[in-house]
Amino acid sequence: MSALGYTAANVFLRSLVQCDAIWVSAMKASPLVVLAGPWLLVQLARGRETAPPRRVLVTLALAALVGQLGGNVSFQWSLGVLGMALSVPLCLGTLILSGAVLGRVILREPLTVRILISTAILVTAIAVLSLGAGEAQQAVADTIPTAEPATFWHLAAGVAAAGLSGVAYAILGVVIRHGVKGQASLPVTLLTVGLVGVFSLGSLAVWRIGWEGMGATTRQDLVLMLMAGLCNAAAFLALANALKITNVVYVNALNSTQAAMAAVAGILLFQEALSGQLTLGILLTVIGLVLMSRGE
């Protein structure tokens, strides 16, 4: 469910690469607040909700800030450089690697021999995918008149942004795994992540493009932003529930089936490049994920 929701959200986000990445990310966070707020109020009215410890809320808020700034904004920017077919596998690969490391170091979750082998395969997949950045950027530039020139540093920045988003999402995932389980309820978690996104990214959007720039957003783009947010909220809800049930590595492995979905969507819907590096990179990613899930 999470993989399907994130794929749908990414399709909408890919359609918005001409808009400011921070503004898009701020709007994407708003449905979380709208949906989780009433849910939390109902739980409070029924006496089923208690306030989590302040330390838990602060930790969750800081992780949400990392996820919003380092995750959502970086990923949205990378979509405009590399496209959906390449950015999603790069993000997922680094997310899985970071999640495995953080899960081991912080949560003391096991790293079996099979998981270590799959991790090595995923590292190779990321390297192969990075080699296809040039073709991916050219395909994106052909569909976006305002796309920047495909210089080496621009491509490197796009790859780095996709990787950074994966690391940021992994940090948020580990904190949710640690915070939701018996300390902060799911409505509190979702509302905290959404509020941090709306206020932090909204403030940055005002500073970056101003009220005039935000007001100039077309109705179609606003609808796309909100649809991305709704799909993201549904996917995040499914992911947060999964994190309550099993460990981070396994959740990330299941959720990462969206790598193939993103490649198909990017190629069919946005005419992105189907290069040999992309095909081999996604194949290696799938092999790594299968090995990792079997290891669990």
C-alpha positions, 0 to 999 in steps of 0.5 A, spaced: 500 500 500 505 504 501 509 503 495 503 504 491 501 510 494 508 513 494 508 511 486 502 515 485 505 521 489 511 521 485 507 521 479 504 528 481 510 531 484 514 529 477 508 533 474 510 539 478 518 540 477 517 547 474 515 549 480 519 551 486 521 545 490 520 548 497 513 550 495 511 544 492 514 540 499 510 545 503 503 544 500 505 536 500 505 536 507 498 540 508 494 534 507 497 530 513 495 536 518 488 536 515 487 528 516 491 527 522 488 533 526 481 531 527 483 524 528 487 526 534 481 530 536 477 524 536 482 520 540 482 525 545 475 526 546 474 519 547 480 518 552 484 514 548 490 519 547 495 521 552 500 526 551 507 523 549 513 525 553 516 532 551 523 528 549 519 524 544 516 530 541 522 534 540 526 528 537 520 526 533 520 534 531 527 534 529 527 528 525 521 530 521 525 537 520 530 532 517 525 528 513 522 535 510 528 539 508 533 533 507 528 528 504 522 532 501 525 538 498 532 534 496 527 529 492 523 534 489 529 538 486 532 531 484 526 530 480 527 536 476 534 534 474 534 526 473 527 524 472 522 519 476 525 513 473 532 514 476 531 519 482 526 514 485 531 508 485 537 512 487 533 515 493 530 508 495 537 505 495 540 510 499 534 509 504 535 502 505 542 502 506 542 508 511 536 504 514 540 498 515 546 501 518 541 506 523 537 500 525 543 496 527 547 501 530 541 505 534 535 499 534 540 493 535 536 490 529 540 484 526 544 484 520 545 477 517 550 475 512 544 475 506 543 482 508 550 484 508 550 481 501 544 484 499 547 491 501 553 490 497 549 489 491 545 495 493 551 499 493 553 496 486 546 498 484 546 505 486 553 506 482 550 503 476 544 508 476 549 514 477 552 512 471 545 513 467 545 520 470 547 524 463 541 520 459 536 521 464 538 529 465 537 530 457 531 526 457 528 531 462 531 537 459 527 535 453 520 536 456 522 542 461 524 548 457 527 551 464 531 545 465 538 547 467 544 545 462 547 538 464 554 540 467 558 535 471 556 538 477 549 539 476 548 532 474 552 530 481 548 535 485 542 531 482 545 524 484 547 527 491 540 530 492 537 523 491 541 520 495 541 525 501 533 524 501 534 517 502 538 518 508 533 523 511 527 518 510 531 513 513 533 517 519 525 519 520 523 512 519 528 510 525 525 515 529 518 513 527 520 506 529 523 508 536 518 513 537 511 510 535 512 504 538 509 505 545 511 512 546 507 516 541 501 514 537 500 514 530 496 520 530 501 524 534 506 522 529 503 524 523 500 531 525 507 532 528 511 531 521 505 534 517 506 541 522 513 541 522 513 540 514 507 546 513 511 551 518 518 550 516 517 549 509 512 554 508 516 559 511 522 558 507 517 558 501 515 565 503 522 567 504 524 564 497 518 566 492 514 570 496 507 571 497 506 573 490 510 567 487 505 563 491 499 566 489 501 565 482 501 558 482 496 555 477 489 552 480 492 545 476 498 545 480 495 547 486 491 541 485 497 536 483 500 538 489 494 537 494 493 530 490 501 528 491 500 530 499 494 526 499 497 520 496 503 521 500 499 521 507 496 515 505 502 512 503 505 514 510 500 512 514 501 505 511 508 505 512 508 508 519 503 502 521 508 497 518 514 500 522 510 498 528 509 491 526 516 489 523 523 492 523 526 498 519 530 493 514 524 489 512 519 495 511 524 498 507 525 492 502 517 491 501 516 499 500 521 499 495 517 495 490 516 502 488 523 502 484 520 498 478 513 502 478 517 509 478 521 506 472 515 504 468 511 511 470 517 515 468 518 512 461 511 511 459 508 518 462 514 522 462 518 519 456 524 519 460 530 515 458 530 507 458 538 506 458 542 500 459 544 503 466 537 504 468 535 497 467 541 494 470 541 498 476 533 497 477 535 489 476 540 489 481 536 493 486 530 488 485 535 482 486 538 486 493 531 487 495 529 480 494 535 477 498 534 482 503 527 480 504 528 473 504 534 474 509 528 476 514 
